[in-house]
Amino acid sequence: MERMRFLGTFGIIREAVRIGIRNPSFIPLATIVSLPLFCITLLHELLLQHILMEASLSPQLRKPPPNSNSLAVTRLTHMMSGRVLLLALLYLIPIQFLNLLTAVTTVYSASAIHAGARPLGLQDMLHNSIAKTRWKGPLVTYVYTFLLSNISSMVIVFFILLGPLLVSRNVLLLLVSMMGVMIALGIWLVLSAWWNMGVVISILEDKGGLEALSTSQYLSKGNRLRGFALMLLNFIWLYGLSWSTLHVRGSFSGRIVLAFVNTGLVCVGKVIKWVVFIVYYHDCKWRCREKVDMEEGREDEILCKNFS
């Protein structure tokens, strides 16, 4: 385990890839666990694409004509609001539950492989990751993380959309606003690394909620730059895929194929993220342990000098 010390960003990613290679059962396990998440996320993506397509093609929603039937516009708006509500419910309930299930199974299995446990079969890994996990701690921590992440990201998106509009006539203020948004995004990525490792801690240790997040904050001291880099790569992967899907024009069948591929890559990215944070968690623990040992060594040296 000495090689686990002083890992760089790409060293952490390389070690995460090795975890998937060490046990042949891990990749089938991740595929099986991610399949429900893939199906629900694909349904969410197709519904989102359908709503955006209807909104772009509907003249009543773009610019209602002056002599249009107000009842028809009201019905169309009501239908669209119902679909938007369904979209939100899909994201809030089944997708988040399946995200948690994927996180628990991936973290538990990857951690066992990383610790050098004897190779287990697919059935044993799936059973152990579900049956031996205390779900209360991970559930509470995941809810905290979900709320903190989404509320803070909505604030950033609000300033991204509103800031340039308020200062668009002043180039200097526009640059200051953009710099502020970039700094806020960087802080959000650092905090996201802290929150994600808190979820890992809640799965592997008997901690949950604020205790897990507090432990994550303590362990990540001195190693937050790597956490920022890992979350930046994850941000580019996930949001880059979503952005490309929303801005691609083509036939309906082409959009379905693109949504299928995009959703698969997103699910793969989520599994890789949790495996990466397993390695990051152990790297932070090694660094923290070494720091404590060095401090204790200095204290012993001072005591020896005082008594000599």
Order of alpha helices (4+ residues) and beta strands (2+ residues): alpha-alpha-alpha-alpha-alpha-alpha-alpha-alpha-alpha-alpha-alpha
